[in-house]
């Protein structure tokens, strides 16, 4: 394990030697300097996990050194040390970003404990920042195709209202991401998004999960418990896989939506909830209603604004962008050198039908990052069903005109990518008049954005 690096800045030789000896014994790598100027140079040019900084130095005071780093120490805990401490100095140090303040003569046990706690806190904050970064990355609605632009416009329009939204789409299209975006852009965005996967909770527990229960209401109910509707009061409640609820649960959800209140399982006291409800399903609710598996009145309560998330095969222009994004993510996640996709591989990816949608694409890219032998992913590296998809994407019984148009559209897209969206150069490469190419772009619904 790599040793943690500590910088000690103090003009007293005895303090430098004492701190260095203690910290080295604890397994740290220590650099000790006597001047503020040298300390500042080290802080700017090198990286440390912890700094011990004297308040009063011969060439400058430690607080001015903190100011001079101009925010570069925000990720490094700084422990101030002084033999002439006062409340005003301590407060100013903390405001400038110091982690703690120790008085001389130093307690050796306190030094060791402070170093340990400071680095633990630094690691925790770094982990939280990394997690937030991953979550933000995961929550990005990537794509510049016409269907994705329409989707983002719909989200922006509905987010500012308190209307209930029903999000539909196939598995793997990103319905949960859409719900998160609606919540984030709403006036409730600063509150929590409470999520429930209705398909993952057993039938005998779903009612308690949604509405809570009182102590003794059933076996195992040893104490009162709040439900998700109660937790989402003033916030947003996301009911994923809503079509998987039983008829009994559907009736209770309908009543809660109609009245704005409910009772816990085993309880009698009405509880009000101002929760905005978003829901999602991959099922055809019109068909479920015809089969008698889903209540029509609940459908109309949930689907005040319906949003359909497009399948990946309906937005194939986004596949190069998505694939590159997932390659970068996988490179960082697995600690591998970044890879690229050959033009032939991209063509095959765009020709494939993607029954698993964006989730399937992401899983494939992660697998290619691990298994592909070269830095460029070639068509030969793809699974057979994707590698051969170009030939299979046109059904033999389709009219010849359809096959020709399908090929011509893909050919034009490939030429545009090669010429970075420059229509003039693309027309020249294809030996077409520019006006003729523009007509074909319009006919095939290709929207050009230059890189």
C-alpha positions, 0 to 999 in steps of 0.5 A: 500500500502506498504511504501517505505523504505529510508535509510539515512546515515549521521554523522550529527545528525541534518541532519538525524533528518531533513531528517527523519522528512520530509520523514516520513511526506511524507509517507516513512519508514525511517532508519537513521544511522551515520556511513558508516560501519553501512550504508554498513551493512544495504545496504548489508543485507536489501532492500531499495527503496532509499538512501540518502548518505553523501559524507563525513562521520567520518569513511569513505567517501560516494564515497568509500561506493558506490564502496564497494557495488560492484554493489548491488545498481544498482537497488536502487537510491542513492542521494549524499548530501554534504556541500563541493560539487565540480564538480569533486566529483559530476561527480565521484558520477554519474559515480559510479551510484548515481542518484543525488547530493544535496548540504547543506543546504538542500532545503526541497522542493528539497528533497521531489521532488528528492525522488519522482522522484528517486523512480518513475524512479526506478519503471519505470526501473523495469517495463521495465526490467519486460516487457523485461523479459516477451518478451524474455520469450514469444519469446523463441522457446522452444523444443528439438524435431527433427522438432524444431532443424531443424527449429532453424537450418533453422533460423540460416542459413537464418538469416545471409542473406538479403533474403526474408522469407515466414513463413508458418504454422497453427494458433498458431504454432509460426510464429511470433516468428520465424520472430522475431528470424530471425530478431534478428539473422540478421545484422539488429537485432539492428534495429526495427522490423516493424510489420503489420497484413494484416488481421487486417487492413481494405481494404481502409486503408491497402495501406496507412498503408504500403506506407503512404499518403500525406495530403489531399489524402483522407478524414481524411488525415490531414497531411503527414504520413510515411508508414511501408515500409518507417519506415522499411528502413534499418530494417526488415518489417514483413507482417503477414497474407500476404495472406489476402491482396487484389489483388490491394494491392498485386500488389503495394507490388509486385512493391515495392519489384521489384523496391525497391521504392514506392509512398505514397497514393496521392503522386508523389515523389518516396521513396526508402526503403531498407527493408528486408521483412519477411512474414507469412500466415496460408493459403496454398498459392499454393491453393490460387494461383490456386483459383486466390486469390494470385499472383504467381509472388508475391509468388516467390518474398516473398518466396525466402526462405520458412520456415514451422513451425511444428504443435504441434502434429508433435513435441509431445516430446516437450509437457512436456517441453512446459507445464512446461514452461507455468506452471512456467510463469502462476505461476509468472503471477498469483502469485500462487504456482507452480504446476506440471503435473502427468505422466497420464496428460502428456500422455493425453496432448501428445495424443491430436491433438492440433488444436490450437497448442502451443497457445492452450496449453498455454491457457489450462495451464493458465486455469489449473493454476487457476482452478486446486484444487491441486498442481499436475494437474491430468488427471481428471483435463483436459477437456474431449476432452483431457482427453479422447484423448488417446483412441481416438488417434487411429482410429478404422479403422486403422490397428492393427499394427499401433495401436500397434506401436502407443501404444508401442511408447508412452509406451517407451516414458513414460518409458524414462521420468520415468528413466530420459532418461537413456536407460540402466535403461529403457531397464531393466524396460521394460525387453528388451535387450538394443540393442533391445531398441535402434532398437525400438528408431531408428524405432520410431524416438525417440531421447534420451537426458538424464536429 
